[in-house]
Amino acid sequence: MSKALRKIIKIDEEKCDGCGLCIPSCAEGALQVIDGKARLIEDRFCDGLGNCLGECPQGAIEIIEREAAPFDETAVEEHLRNQASSLQAAAPCACAGSMERAIRQETRPPVQPVSGTAEPLEAELSHWPIQLHLVPPQARFLQGQDLLISADCVSYAFADFHRQLLKGKSLIIGCPKLDDVNSYHQKLIEIFKQNEIKSITLAYMEVPCCHGLVQMVRSALKQSGKEIPVREVVVTVDGKIKQES
């Protein structure tokens, strides 16, 4: 393929911390987090308009002029179809452990209280699976429910996760730094489109890489065309709620 001098993005790997905030803003799916860094996967997928620039908190992305393969809209469409097909194929996982199931609260014994505490803790998880990669967009536990979308680390850092955040909600978890952000973004679009979700609580850590989850949810909600109230909860690394909005 012949190359020509044109505008295209450049990512400074020294500055990039792999937060993934840039990825949902790229409608062509040209960016992926690979080995902890955002990378342009193919020159022909980048239109050079730079929608991703303003999303990078580290200033790691810039527009430059260099010789590159021309932007190929047909290739982009095929690339996006392949992404969607991969997502669809991954959803109905054959693993028995990912089978959709409801968890009946009345049949689950309470966790015994720790010595010195007043009352036992109740587990509030109402369904399975919970990992975004495994949750089918048409899962029954999503329809008409309040949804908690949580970064993986929140439940470990925040001791009262079940009572203060999870109670009465359907749960989805994911990691915006280590997981496939492109497939997650598409999955969330389908979840929002296919279900009448009453509200979204978005819980994430105060660390920079967790902000990718915020951008992903906001972008997916916008592209779904739905209007769903969103409450954001920021948790500190020492286990406190830092901010709610």
C-alpha positions as CSV (number, residue, x, y, z in Angstrom):
1,M,0.0,0.0,0.0
2,S,1.4,3.4,-1.0
3,K,2.1,5.9,1.7
4,A,1.6,9.7,1.7
5,L,2.5,12.6,4.0
6,R,-0.6,13.2,6.1
7,K,-1.8,14.1,9.6
8,I,-1.9,11.2,12.1
9,I,-1.7,10.8,15.9
10,K,1.5,10.0,17.8
11,I,1.5,8.6,21.3
12,D,4.4,9.3,23.6
13,E,4.9,6.0,25.5
14,E,7.0,7.7,28.2
15,K,4.0,9.9,29.1
16,C,1.2,7.3,28.6
17,D,0.1,5.6,31.7
18,G,-2.4,3.2,30.0
19,C,-5.5,4.7,31.6
20,G,-7.5,4.1,28.4
21,L,-9.4,7.4,28.5
22,C,-8.6,8.0,24.8
23,I,-10.1,4.7,23.6
24,P,-13.9,5.3,23.7
25,S,-13.4,8.7,22.0
26,C,-12.0,7.0,18.9
27,A,-15.0,6.1,16.8
28,E,-12.8,4.1,14.4
29,G,-11.5,1.7,17.1
30,A,-7.9,2.6,16.1
31,L,-6.6,2.6,19.7
32,Q,-6.0,-0.3,22.1
33,V,-4.2,-0.6,25.4
34,I,-1.4,-3.1,24.8
35,D,1.2,-4.0,27.4
36,G,0.0,-1.2,29.6
37,K,0.2,1.5,26.9
38,A,-2.2,3.1,24.5
39,R,-1.2,2.2,20.9
40,L,-2.4,3.0,17.4
41,I,-3.0,-0.5,16.0
42,E,-3.0,0.5,12.3
43,D,-2.3,3.8,10.5
44,R,-5.2,3.2,8.1
45,F,-7.7,3.3,11.0
46,C,-6.7,6.8,12.1
47,D,-8.4,9.7,10.4
48,G,-6.1,12.2,11.9
49,L,-8.8,14.4,13.4
50,G,-7.6,13.9,16.9
51,N,-10.8,13.3,18.9
52,C,-8.7,11.4,21.4
53,L,-6.3,14.4,22.1
54,G,-8.5,16.1,24.7
55,E,-9.1,12.9,26.6
56,C,-5.5,12.2,27.6
57,P,-4.7,13.6,31.1
58,Q,-1.0,13.0,30.5
59,G,-0.8,15.0,27.2
60,A,0.7,11.9,25.6
61,I,-1.1,12.2,22.3
62,E,-0.4,14.7,19.5
63,I,-1.1,15.2,15.9
64,I,1.9,15.0,13.6
65,E,2.6,14.8,9.9
66,R,4.4,11.8,8.6
67,E,4.3,9.2,5.8
68,A,1.4,6.8,6.6
69,A,-1.1,4.6,4.8
70,P,-4.2,6.6,3.8
71,F,-7.2,6.5,6.0
72,D,-9.4,3.6,4.8
73,E,-13.1,4.0,5.8
74,T,-13.9,0.6,4.3
75,A,-11.2,-1.1,6.4
76,V,-12.5,0.7,9.5
77,E,-16.0,-0.6,9.0
78,E,-14.7,-4.1,8.6
79,H,-12.5,-3.7,11.7
80,L,-15.5,-2.5,13.7
81,R,-17.6,-5.4,12.5
82,N,-14.9,-7.8,13.5
83,Q,-14.8,-6.3,16.9
84,A,-18.5,-6.6,17.3
85,S,-18.4,-10.2,16.1
86,S,-15.7,-11.1,18.5
87,L,-17.7,-9.6,21.3
88,Q,-20.8,-11.5,20.3
89,A,-18.8,-14.8,20.1
90,A,-17.3,-14.2,23.6
91,A,-20.6,-13.5,25.3
92,P,-22.2,-17.0,25.3
93,C,-19.2,-18.6,27.0
94,A,-19.4,-22.4,27.2
95,C,-17.9,-22.4,30.7
96,A,-20.5,-23.7,33.2
97,G,-19.3,-21.2,35.8
98,S,-20.5,-18.3,33.6
99,M,-24.1,-19.6,33.3
100,E,-26.6,-16.9,34.2
101,R,-28.2,-17.5,37.6
102,A,-30.1,-15.7,40.3
103,I,-29.0,-15.9,43.9
104,R,-31.8,-16.2,46.4
105,Q,-31.1,-14.1,49.4
106,E,-33.3,-16.0,51.7
107,T,-31.4,-19.3,51.2
108,R,-28.0,-17.8,51.9
109,P,-26.8,-17.9,55.5
110,P,-25.5,-14.6,56.9
111,V,-21.8,-14.2,57.4
112,Q,-21.1,-14.5,61.1
113,P,-20.0,-11.2,62.8
114,V,-16.4,-10.6,63.5
115,S,-15.6,-10.6,67.2
116,G,-16.6,-7.3,68.8
117,T,-19.1,-6.3,66.1
118,A,-22.8,-6.0,66.7
119,E,-24.5,-7.8,63.8
120,P,-23.7,-10.2,61.0
121,L,-23.0,-9.0,57.5
122,E,-25.4,-9.9,54.6
123,A,-24.0,-10.7,51.2
124,E,-26.0,-8.6,48.7
125,L,-25.0,-10.2,45.4
126,S,-28.2,-11.1,43.6
127,H,-26.9,-12.8,40.3
128,W,-24.1,-14.4,38.4
129,P,-22.0,-13.7,36.3
130,I,-20.8,-10.2,37.2
131,Q,-17.6,-9.8,35.1
132,L,-18.5,-7.5,32.1
133,H,-16.8,-9.8,29.6
134,L,-19.2,-12.6,30.6
135,V,-22.4,-10.7,31.2
136,P,-24.8,-11.1,28.2
137,P,-26.4,-7.8,27.1
138,Q,-29.9,-9.4,27.3
139,A,-29.3,-10.9,30.9
140,R,-32.6,-11.0,32.9
141,F,-30.9,-9.4,35.9
142,L,-30.3,-6.2,34.0
143,Q,-33.9,-5.4,32.8
144,G,-35.6,-2.8,34.9
145,Q,-32.9,-2.7,37.5
146,D,-30.6,-0.2,39.3
147,L,-27.1,-1.0,38.0
148,L,-23.8,-0.8,39.8
149,I,-20.8,-0.7,37.5
150,S,-17.7,-1.1,39.6
151,A,-14.0,-1.1,39.0
152,D,-12.5,-4.4,40.2
153,C,-10.5,-2.9,43.0
154,V,-13.4,-1.1,44.7
155,S,-14.8,-4.1,46.5
156,Y,-11.3,-4.9,48.0
157,A,-10.6,-1.3,49.0
158,F,-14.0,-0.4,50.4
159,A,-14.9,-2.6,53.3
160,D,-18.7,-1.8,53.3
161,F,-19.1,-2.4,49.6
162,H,-22.1,-4.7,49.9
163,R,-24.2,-2.6,52.3
164,Q,-23.4,0.9,51.0
165,L,-23.0,0.3,47.2
166,L,-24.3,-3.1,46.1
167,K,-27.5,-3.5,48.1
168,G,-30.5,-3.5,45.8
169,K,-28.5,-3.3,42.6
170,S,-27.3,-5.6,39.8
171,L,-23.5,-5.7,39.6
172,I,-21.1,-5.5,36.7
173,I,-17.3,-5.3,37.3
174,G,-14.3,-4.6,35.1
175,C,-10.8,-3.2,35.0
176,P,-10.3,-0.3,32.5
177,K,-6.5,-0.7,32.5
178,L,-6.0,-4.5,32.2
179,D,-9.1,-5.6,30.2
180,D,-10.2,-5.1,26.6
181,V,-11.6,-1.5,26.7
182,N,-12.9,-1.6,23.1
183,S,-15.0,-4.7,23.7
184,Y,-16.2,-3.4,27.0
185,H,-17.3,-0.2,25.4
186,Q,-19.3,-2.0,22.8
187,K,-20.8,-4.4,25.4
188,L,-22.0,-1.4,27.5
189,I,-23.6,0.2,24.5
190,E,-25.6,-3.0,23.9
191,I,-26.5,-3.3,27.6
192,F,-27.8,0.2,27.7
193,K,-29.7,-0.1,24.4
194,Q,-31.4,-3.5,25.2
195,N,-32.5,-2.8,28.8
196,E,-34.6,-0.3,30.6
197,I,-32.1,0.4,33.4
198,K,-33.4,2.7,36.1
199,S,-30.2,4.1,37.3
200,I,-26.4,3.6,37.2
201,T,-24.0,3.9,40.1
202,L,-20.5,4.1,38.8
203,A,-17.9,3.2,41.5
204,Y,-14.1,3.6,40.8
205,M,-10.8,4.2,42.5
206,E,-9.1,7.6,42.8
207,V,-6.1,6.3,40.8
208,P,-5.7,7.7,37.2
209,C,-6.1,4.4,35.4
210,C,-9.6,4.0,36.9
211,H,-10.9,7.1,35.1
212,G,-11.0,5.1,31.9
213,L,-14.1,3.4,33.3
214,V,-15.8,6.8,33.7
215,Q,-15.1,7.8,30.1
216,M,-16.2,4.4,28.8
217,V,-19.5,4.5,30.6
218,R,-20.2,8.1,29.6
219,S,-19.4,7.4,26.0
220,A,-21.4,4.2,25.8
221,L,-24.4,5.8,27.4
222,K,-24.2,8.7,24.9
223,Q,-23.9,6.3,21.9
224,S,-26.8,4.1,23.2
225,G,-29.2,7.1,22.9
226,K,-30.5,6.4,26.4
227,E,-30.9,8.9,29.3
228,I,-30.1,7.1,32.5
229,P,-29.3,9.0,35.8
230,V,-25.7,8.3,36.8
231,R,-24.2,8.6,40.3
232,E,-20.4,8.5,40.6
233,V,-18.6,7.3,43.7
234,V,-14.9,7.7,44.0
235,V,-13.1,5.5,46.5
236,T,-9.6,6.2,47.9
237,V,-6.8,3.6,48.1
238,D,-7.2,3.6,51.9
239,G,-10.8,2.6,51.7
240,K,-12.9,5.8,52.1
241,I,-15.5,7.4,49.9
242,K,-13.7,10.5,48.6
243,Q,-16.5,12.0,46.5
244,E,-20.0,11.4,45.3
245,S,-21.6,13.2,42.4
